[in-house]
Amino acid sequence: MAERAVVVREVGPRDGLQREAPIPVERRLAFIGGLASCGFSDIEVAAFVSERAVPAMAGAAELVAALPTDLGCRWWALVPNARGAELAATAGIEHVTVTVSASEGYSQRNVHMTTEESARQALAIISMVAHADVVISCSFGSPYEAVIEPSAVARLAERFAAGGATVTLADTTGVASPRRLREVLALTGSGVGLHLHDTRGTALLNAYVAIELGVTRFDTAAGGLGGSPFAEDAGGNLATEDLVALLDDLGTRTGIDLGRLLEVDDLLGELVGKELPGRVARTRRGALQG
């Protein structure tokens, strides 16, 4: 397999579904299997969180136990704390994501901790697992503070990288702009991943700017579903097929079969019972024609 110029981590089974009505484990497994057949190297499949807080993520251990082992995918799971990391490891997950907010207000509402408390917990999780990716939420803005300083985001990123984790910067509420991206990436460097949301319809624009700045890792969700249940009016994720269509047009290798992905979108639309917000999914007739 040719080396991927850009790695797209599909987060639809976790972030994409977390605000939807609960879907049975066996149907989520069919969705994950469909995604794996598209050529993804990395898929976030579950969250080891309170089932009362996020009912859509119930049955995480059961789901992970049923995942195929011969597809060449790295399976990821979100963990909120050390107990979640222990449960994920017991279930067989080797790659975990853990979030730390650059916004004090969002951190208190999301995990009921200060940013510093959350950062210390993340560092403890990093030491417990085979591989951790720390997702710094609200990296480009927050509904709870007037400004998130790029230097504060960069300090967090440096701290987690020094602890042995990879780092992804999340535009949790979809307020990022090319200017804000440039300001933050000028301090963090382009070795971070990006997790973009499309609240204002600018996620693909921001991804294009980031690609030009050298970023090669992105989180996306099939169909453009998802969003934080703790950020009012936050839009869904950057749609995977929208980014892949752009990268295909740029001649950038992802290893992802766009045609097959659009077929999986059909299954996803049936699972959630609604039209998907992603643009290419809604205009698929011309998606493969260029």
C-alpha positions, 0 to 999 in steps of 0.5 A: 500500500502506498504511503498516505500523504494525508491520514484521515481518522474517521470519527463517525462511529463515536463523534458522529453518533454521540448526539444521535438516538442510540443504535444497537451494537450490531448495527454500529458494527456494520457501519464500522465494517463498511468504513473499514472497507473504504481503506481507512487506517484509523477509525474511532469506534467507541467512547468509554464514558458514562452510558447515562451521560451519553446513551449513544455510546452504550455497549463500548466493550461489547462493540470492541470485542466484536471488531475484526482483527484482520482489516489493518485498521487502528481502532481508537476509543475516547476515554474521559478519565483513568477509569475509562482508559482502564476499561478501554485497555481491558476491552483490547483498545491500544489507541485512545483519545482524551480531550483537554479544553483550552477553554476554562468555561468549556472544561468546567461544563464538559468534565467539571474540572479546570484545564489544569486538572484535566491536563494532569489527568490526561498526562496520567492517561498517557502513561497508562496506554500504548498510544494516546492522542490528546485532543485540545478542544476549543483551540480556536475559540470558545463560547465561554471566553472572549479569546483563547490565546494561541500561546495557551494552546501551544503550551498545552500541545507542547506539554502533551507532546513532551509526555509522549502523546500526539496532539490534535487541535479541535475547533469544537464550536466551529469558530476557526478561521484561516487567520486563527488557524495561521496564528495557532499553527505558527506556534504549534507547528504543522505536526498536529492533527485537526478536528474541525466542525462546520458550524459556520460552513467553513470547515473545508476552507479551514482544512484547505488552509491547513493542508497548505500550511503542512498539516497531514492529519485530520479527524472527520465524520462520515456524512458530517454528523456529530458535535459536542453535546456540551456546546450549544449550537455547535455544528457537525464534523467536517464531512469525511467525503467532503475532505476526501473529494478535495484531497482527491482533486488535489492529487493527495493520497489518502488510501480512501475509496470515495465511491465506496464511502458514499455507499456507506453514507447510504447505510448511515442515513438509514441508521440515523433516519435523516438526510446527512449534512455533508455536501458531497453526500447530498450531491453524490451524483457529481462527486466522482466526476470532478 
